[in-house]
Amino acid sequence: MKRMKFIAFALLLLSLTVLAACGNSNSETPANGGTNAGANAGNGSTNTQEAPAGGSIRLGLVGGGMTPMVAQVGISDGTYEKAGIKIEEKDFTAGADMVQALVGGSLDVVLGSYEHVLRQQQNGLGVKAYGEIFNGVGYSLIVKKDAPYQSLKELKGKTLAVTKVGSLSDTGLREGLKQEGLDPEKDVHLINGGSGATMLAAIESGQAAGGMVSEPTISQMLASGDYRVLYDPPFDFAGIVIMAKTDWVAKHQDLMKQFLQVTADVNEQAHQDPAGAVAAMQKIFDKIPQDVMKTAVNNQLGKVPDGLQVTKDGADYVQKTQLDQGILKKEIAFEDAVDLSLLPQ
């Protein structure tokens, strides 16, 4: 009976993963007011002619999870469209590929981790963060409910699954392990667990003692009664920022300002009417029951920073992880990588 329950649950998660990762992908055909391909990728343009408010934005995000929820709600319920902004959404399975598309000119705005802004700054490319819609890592370590572990310290010598080694889930887990005095390279074995059904299978089969999971899969697994959260990264972390190339923003300042204003409005409305946000998200994750989605939405809303502000503490923590891993060679000043001047006042 328990095996049948697991199989049914795995099939549900598999359907969710395929739907979320693939169902909303659009083509990368250049939009009105789009970025010039490649030529200006690394240069801050001196042309500050601004496009009128309203227009098209080719928007990149990583599919399969809910960390970019504020934007997902605005797309799903038509708020951006009603404001005159046509969102041409492109879903990716990895943040690095998405940011490469931004740099290459096939995207205008990207929703991803601040670490990508820092890496592009290091490469001499004009990419900045203009706001933030998720403060946190966005992944929690899930274990079986009857697992004997009560803290990360007790996982020494165990195998743990992250979505992909080197990913944001990997970074979040490594930080937690180090805070508990464990060496992620020596004291545990980290493996690629993917997401959805593949991550569930790794935990259920015992291949991994626990796995890093994002919403809405977290709420779905907890609702089954068979799993619990062992570790939820507690630190400020600029997990999902709104980033763009500085030359595109210079040419489309009104459009970017309007996009940020509408995004802030969506967030405010979601806090006032969570049920509306749940309905919008169920259009994207239509295999998730309403009560489970309600829990997931409430969890995500608590992670949206006030005024969509990128906090220095959150940005500094991301930079610390990049310096520790040797990805960044030197510190990058907050003001060189972040521009909050277009946010609603």
N, C-alpha and C positions, 0 to 999 in steps of 0.2 A: 504493500500500500504506500509506504513511504517512497519507494522507488518510483511508483506511478506519479506521485505528487511532485517529485523532483523533475521527472521528464516533462510534465505539463508546465511546470514553472520555467524550465529551461527553454521550452518551445516559445513561451510567451516572451521571454527576454530576447530570444533570437529574433522574433518578429519585431520587437521594439528596436533592436539595434539596426536592423536592415532599414526600417522605416525612417528612423531618425537620421541615419547617416546618408541615406540616398534619396528619400522621398521629396525633399524640398530643394534639390540642386537645380540651378538654372545655368544657362549657357554663359560664356564669358564674352559675348558679343559686346563691343564697346557701346557705352550708353551716352546719351547727350550730356555734355559737360564732363566726360570721363577723362582719365589720365592719358597723357601721351605715352605711348609704349616705349619703355626702356630709356629713351634719350635723356630724360631729365631725372632719372631715378636717384641720382646722388647729388643733385645740385639744387640749392635753395634758389628758386627763381626770383628775379627782381621784378617780374611782371605781377603787379598786385591788382590788376583789373578783376573785379568780383562779378561772378554770375548772379543774376537776380534770385531772390528766394524761391524755393521750389525747384524741382529738377530731378534728375536721376542719380542714384548712388549705387555703384557696384560694391556690394557689401560681402565680405568674407567672414565666416565663422566656422568653428569646429563643430560638426554635427554629432549627435549621439548622446548629448547631455544637456543640462539646463543652466550652466553657468552664464550663458549670454541671455538669460530669460527675459530681461526687460526689453531687449530688442526683439526677441522672439514673439512676445506678446504684442508689441506694436505692429509687427508684420502680420501676425495671425488675425488680429481683430481689425485691421485696416486703418489704424490710427495714422501711420505715416502717409498712407495714400490719401486720406481725408485732408491732410495738411499740405498736399501737393507734392509730396516726396515719393517718387517711384523707387522702391527698393528692388534691385536685381540681386537676389541672394545666391551665393555660391557656398555650398557646404564642403568642408575638407575633413579628412581623417587625421591630419597632423598639422600643428601650428606652424612648423617650419615651412611646409609646402605652401601654406596660405600666405605667409609673409613674403615668400619668394614671388608669389603672384602679385602682391602689392608692389614690391620693388620693380618687378618686370613691367608693370603698367596695366595689368588686366583687372585690377581691383582699385577702388578709390579709398575705401575705409575698411579696416579690419578690426575684429573683436578678438583679442588674444592676450596672452600673458605679457607683462611688462618686460620680461627678459628679452623678448624679441626686439623691443625698442632699443634696449641697451646694446644688443648685438649689432643692430644696424648703425647705431651711433658710432660704435667702435670701428665699423667698416667705412666710416666717413659718409654714410648715406643720410639724407635728410628725412628721418622718420621720427615723429614725436607722439606722445600720448596727450590727448585733448580732454579726457575724462575717464571715469572708471565706473563699471556697472557690477563688479563683483569683487569684494575684498576677502580674499582667502584662497586656499589651494583648490577647493572644490571637490576634493576626494577624501574619503574616510576609509580606515582599515576595518574591514568586515571579517568576522570570524563566526564559526558555528556557535550557536547559543550554548551548547554544552562543552565548548572548548575549555581547557583548564587555565588558559592564560587570562590574567587580569591586568597586565601592563605590558608595555613594549619590552621592558627588561627581561621578561620571562620568555621572550622569543629568540633568545640567543641560541644559535645553532640551527634555527628553523629556516624553511624556505618560505618566502613571501612573494606575492605576485603584484606587480604594477602593470598598468596598461601597456607601457613600453619603457624599457630602461632608457633613461635620459629624458623622459617626459616630465610634465608637471607633477603627475602622481608620484613618480620616482623621487623628484626633488622634495616633495612634501614629506614622504616617508623617511627619506634619509635625514632630514632635519630633525624629525621626531626621535629617530634612533640615536642621533648624536647627542641630543638633549638628555637622553637617558643613559649616556655613557657607553653606547655601543658603536662599534666601527662598522658602517654599512658594507665595507669591502671585505671584512674578515669575520664578523660575528654573525652575519645572516647571509642567506643566498637569495638574491633577487632575480626573478624570472619575468618574462613577458607573459602577461595573462590576458591581454586584450580587454574586451569589455562585454557586457551583457552575458549571453549564454556561455561564452568561453571562460570568462572570469568565474562565473558561478560553478562551472564544472571543475575548475582548478581547486576551488575551496571545498566543494562537496565531496570530491574524490579523495581529498587529502593530499593532493599533489602540492598544495600550498596551505600553510597553517592559517593564512589570511590573505585578503586581497584588497587593493585600493579601488574603491567604487565611487561613482558620482550619482547625483540625482538624475532622473527619478528612480534609478535602480536601487539606491539605498533604501528609500521608503518602501519600495516593492518587496525587497528582501526582508526588511524588518517586519512588515505586515504579515509575512508568511509565518512568523513565530519561530523560525528555525535559525535565525541569525541575530547578531548584535554588533554594535559598534565598539571596537576596542580602542581606537585612537582617531580623534578628529583634530587635525592641526589647529591649534588655538591662536597662532600668531597673525598679526597684520601682514597681508601679502597682496600686492597688486596683481591679482589673479587674472581679471579680464578688464583690459583698458581699451578705450576707443582710440585707435592709432591711424595715422595717415601720413603721407609724404607732405613735407612742408610746402613744396611748390604747388601741389594740388590745392591745399588749403588756402594758400595765398591768392589763387585764382578763383576760388569758390568759397570765400569767407562767409558770405551770407547763407549759402546752402549748408555749410558745416555748422554754423551757429544755429540755424533752424533745426537741423538734425539733432543737435545736443538738447535744444529746448524741448522738442517733441519727445525725445527719450526721457528727459526729466519729468515731463507731464505723464508719460506712460507709467513711470515708477510711482508717482504720486497717486494716480488713479488706481493702480494695483493695490496700494496700501489702503485706500479708501474702500475699494470693492474687490477683495481677494477672489470672490466667486467669479467675477468677470475674467480675472487672470487665469483661474483654473479652467474655465471654458475655452479660453484662447489656447492654452497649452495642450488641452485634450485634442485639439484639432491636429496638433503635431504628433503627440504621443497617444494615439487613439486606443492603444491596448492597455493603458493604465487606468484602473478604476478611479472614479471620482474622489473617493475618500483618500486614497493613496496620493493622488495628484494634489489634493488640498494640503496634505502634510508637506509634500515636496515644495509646493509654491511658498508656503509659509517659511520653510527653512531657507529658501533662496532669497526671499524679500528681506530677511534679516541680515543678509550679506551685502546689500546694496549701500554704498557709502552715501552719507548726507550730501546732497547737492551734486552728486556724481564726481566728487572731488578725489583726485589721486592724492592719498596721504603720503607725506614724506617717510613716515615709519614703514608703510607698506612697500614703498618704492625702495627704501634702503634695505629692507629684508631680502627682496628679490636680488638686489645688487650683491648683497653678501653671499647668497648661494652661488651666484655666477662667478664671483671672485674665488670662493672656496674651491669650486670645481675647476678653476683655471681657465674658464671660458672667457672671462674678462681679464685683460692684462693690467688695467688700471681703473680707478674709480671715474665715473662719469657724473658730473654735477647734475643735481635735480633739475635746475633751471635750463640746462642744455637739452634735456630729454622730455620735459613736460611743459605744456602750455595750457594753462587753465583760463586764459583770458576770454575765450568764447563761450564758456559755460554761463547759464542763466544766473543773473545776479539776484 
